[in-house]
């Protein structure tokens, strides 16, 4: 962000900044940094989901399947009524048109994008991450399936593959400043 730009202006509108993208894109880490840089509050919707269920994402997938995880995620997101927050969402949020419409009503949606190979390298063993995908589906296939959805819902898209988390935040803030949240 340029010197002298008023970071507080971002949160004075009470709009949310909603981060979407694949696992490994950096939504949670970027979200914490962005919240600090903009003096906004931060919410990780995966943490909310796990707290509401009293178990991890992977435990939900293992016991009830990936579709149950998506349904729980939708229920948790539709129950949110937030203003002036940075939200890091689960990667599967884009499967719910209702949840995305709800998030877009009160926020700007930012898609943190990176190539499937980069994401796979970042997350390592994705079998323990609680990813809402079909058991027979590869990570690359999942990326291909979700990419169109991320692009459909995104107000802003940032290629974050070769950027530090701080640089991603600066890109987001500059893009939002241009949009006059």
N, C-alpha and C positions, 0 to 999 in steps of 0.2 A: 504494500500500500504506500502511496506517496506520502512524503513528509508533510505533516500539517493536515492530513485528511482526518476528519472527525469520526473515529471508530464508534463513538457513542451514537452517531446518527443511524447506524445500522439497527440498533435495538430500540430506538425511540419509536419506530413505526409499529412495534409489537408484532411484526411478522416473524415467522419462524424461518430458519434455514434448515432444509431437510436434505440430508445426504443419503443418496442411494448408490448402489453399485454392488459388484460381486464381493464375496469374502476375499480378503487380502487387499482390497482397494485402499484401505486406510481410513474408512469412515469413522471408526471409534477414536483413533488417535488424532486424526485431523479435526474431528468434532471437538475434542477437549481443547486443543490448541486454538481453534477458531473461536470457541466460546470465551477463552481468556483474552484473545486479541480484540474481541468485539464487546466485552463486558456483558455477554449474554449468558443465560443458564444453559446447561448441557444435559441431555437425556439420551441414553443408549437404550433403544427400544428392545433389544435382545435381553438386556439386564432386567427391564420391566417385565418382559415375558417370563423369564426364568423366576423372578421373584413372585409373580402371580401364580405360577405353577408349582413352585417349591422344588424344582428340578432343572437340570441342564437341558439345553437344546438337544444334545445327543441322546439323553435319556428319553426325551419325548419321541424322537425319531426311532430309537431302538424299540420302544414299547408300543407305540401307536402308529408309527409310520410318518412319512414326510407330509402327507396331506393333513394329518392332524396338527402338525406344527404350523402349517400355513393357516389353518382355521383358527388356531389359538392366536397367532400373530395378527390376523385380521381383527379378531375380537378385542385384543389389547389396544390396537391402534385406533379403532373406532371409538374406544372409550377415552381417548386423550382429548383434553381441552386445554391446550397450551398456547401461550403467546410469548414472544420474545425469547425463544429457545433455539438452540442448535440441536437438531435431532439426528443421531446416527441410527439408521434403520437396518433391519436384517436384510440380507440380500434377496430374499424371496418376497419382499413387500410388494413388488410390482405385479405379482400374480393376482392381487386383489384390486380390482377397479374401484371398489367402494373405499378401501383404505387409502388408495392414492388420491381419489377425489377429496376425501376428508383432509388429507395432508396438504393438498394443493390449495384448499380454501383458505388456509391460514399461513401459507408459507411459499417460499421459492424453493423449487426442487433442483438440487445440484447433483449431477451424475459424475462420480469419480470413476473414470475409465482407465483401464490398462489392458494390455494383451493377455489372453488366457495363459500363455506360458509364464509371463511375469507374475500373475496372480498365483498360479500353482507353485511357483518357486517360493513366493512369500509365505504361503500358508503351510507348505510341507504336507504332512499327513492329513488330508481333508476328511478322512474317515472318522476323525474324532471331533470335528468342528460343528456338528449338528446342522449340516447343510440340508436344506429341504429339496432333495432331488430323488428321482427314481433310483432304486437300487442298481439297475443295469446301466445307468447313465454315467458317462465319463464327465469329468470336470469341463473339458473342452466342449462337449455337446451341451452341457448346461449353460455355459457361457454363450454359445450360439443361440440357444433358445431364449435366454434372457436379454440379450443385447437389444433386440428390437423394442422390447418393453421398456428398458431403461431409456432409450432414445425417445420413445413416445411420451413418457412422462416428464422428462427433463426440461427445465427452463434454461439451464446452463449445463454444458458438458465440459469437463476438464480432463485432458489426458494427463494423468498423474504418474505415469510409469517412470519417467526420468526426473521427477521433481522431489525435493525434500518435502516433508509434511508442512513445514513453515512456508515453503514456496507455494504449495497448493493453497494454503490459507490466504496468501497474498493474492493469488489469482482469483480466488473466490471473492474476496473483499473488493477487488478492482471491478470484477464483473457485476457485483451487486451495486457498487457505487454508480456504475454506468446505467443500471436499471432503476436507480432511485427507489429502492424498496418502499 
